Amino acid sequence: MNNPLFVVSPGLYIWSLVIFLLVLLILKKYAWTPLLDFLDQREKEISDSLAMAESAKADLEKVKEESEKILNEAKNQGKSIVSDSKQKAEDSANKILNDAKAKSDEFVLDAKKKIDVEKKKAIKEIKEEVVGLSLDLASQVLQRNVKDEDNNKFVDSSLKAINTDEAKS
């Protein structure tokens, strides 16, 4: 098989090998070494980050425990404050109710006294009015001193006048 593609020439073989080695050296110096350095540095950064994360996790656990402790204390204090406030509110409400009841009892008693005074005053005025009307009626009857029939008419007209005055009031 004398295929020109498969013919091995020693000069071509040596130059290919030299160029290949030269490319390998260039790649090692400019590509692989910085890449390996970068990967080493990256690996170190990752391990440092993991160590910091573990430290942060431990610190977070401590903070979490402390915050739960503080939260429980705050809840207990809150319950205490609420119960104290509730008791004070109940005491205050009872005091207000007792004061209001005392004032309302005092107001009712005062109102009853005023009603009694006004009632006595009204009865007195009514009596004075009745006496005055009776005197007026008696004086008119005495002045007219006429027949019984005239007296009856006069009494009827006076009663109508009184009823009319009461209706106006």
HUVENBEL-V925616 format. One record per residue. PSI is psi as a letter, one per 40 degrees, with the letter a starting at -180 (* if undefined). NEAR is the number of other C-alpha atoms within 10 Angstrom. D_FIRST is the distance of its C-alpha to the first C-alpha in Angstrom with 1 decimal. Layout:
PSI&NEAR&D_FIRST / PSI&NEAR&D_FIRST
//
This chain:
h&5&0.0 / g&6&3.6 / h&6&5.6 / e&7&9.0 / d&6&10.3 / e&8&8.5 / h&9&9.4 / h&9&12.4 / h&8&15.3 / d&9&18.3 / d&9&20.9 / d&10&19.6 / d&10&19.4 / d&11&23.0 / d&11&24.4 / d&12&23.0 / d&12&24.7 / d&12&27.9 / d&11&28.2 / d&12&27.6 / d&12&30.3 / d&12&32.6 / d&12&32.3 / d&13&33.1 / d&13&36.1 / d&12&37.4 / d&13&37.0 / d&14&38.8 / d&12&41.6 / e&10&42.2 / d&12&41.0 / d&14&40.9 / d&12&43.9 / d&13&46.2 / d&13&44.8 / d&12&45.5 / d&11&48.9 / d&12&49.7 / d&12&48.6 / d&12&50.8 / d&12&53.7 / d&12&53.3 / d&12&53.3 / d&12&56.4 / d&12&58.1 / d&12&57.3 / d&12&58.8 / d&12&61.8 / d&12&62.2 / d&12&62.1 / d&12&64.7 / d&12&66.8 / d&12&66.5 / d&12&67.6 / d&12&70.5 / d&12&71.4 / d&12&71.2 / d&12&73.7 / d&12&75.9 / d&12&75.8 / d&12&76.8 / d&12&79.8 / d&12&80.7 / d&12&80.4 / d&12&82.8 / d&12&85.2 / d&12&85.2 / d&12&85.8 / d&12&88.7 / d&12&90.1 / d&12&89.7 / d&12&91.6 / d&12&94.3 / d&12&94.5 / d&12&94.7 / d&12&97.6 / d&12&99.3 / d&12&98.9 / d&12&100.4 / d&12&103.3 / d&12&103.8 / d&12&103.7 / d&12&106.2 / d&12&108.5 / d&12&108.3 / d&12&108.9 / d&12&112.0 / d&12&113.3 / d&12&112.8 / d&12&114.7 / d&12&117.5 / d&12&117.6 / d&12&117.7 / d&12&120.5 / d&12&122.5 / d&12&122.0 / d&12&123.1 / d&12&126.1 / d&12&127.1 / d&12&126.7 / d&12&128.8 / d&12&131.5 / d&12&131.5 / d&12&131.6 / d&12&134.4 / d&12&136.3 / d&12&135.6 / d&12&136.9 / d&12&140.0 / d&12&140.7 / d&12&140.2 / d&12&142.6 / d&12&145.2 / d&12&144.8 / d&12&145.1 / d&12&148.3 / d&12&149.8 / d&12&148.9 / d&12&150.3 / d&12&153.6 / d&12&153.8 / d&12&153.2 / d&12&155.8 / d&12&158.3 / d&12&157.7 / d&12&158.1 / d&12&161.4 / d&12&162.6 / d&12&161.7 / d&12&163.5 / d&12&166.6 / d&12&166.6 / d&14&166.3 / d&12&168.9 / d&12&171.3 / d&13&170.6 / d&16&171.2 / d&13&174.4 / d&12&175.7 / d&14&175.1 / d&16&176.7 / d&11&179.7 / d&9&180.1 / d&12&180.1 / g&11&182.2 / a&10&182.6 / i&8&182.2 / d&9&179.8 / d&9&178.1 / d&13&177.4 / d&16&176.1 / d&12&173.7 / d&11&172.3 / d&16&172.0 / d&16&170.2 / d&12&167.8 / d&12&167.0 / d&15&166.5 / d&13&164.1 / d&12&162.2 / d&12&162.0 / d&13&160.7 / d&12&158.1 / d&11&157.0 / d&10&156.8 / d&9&154.7 / d&8&152.4 / d&7&151.9 / *&6&151.0
//
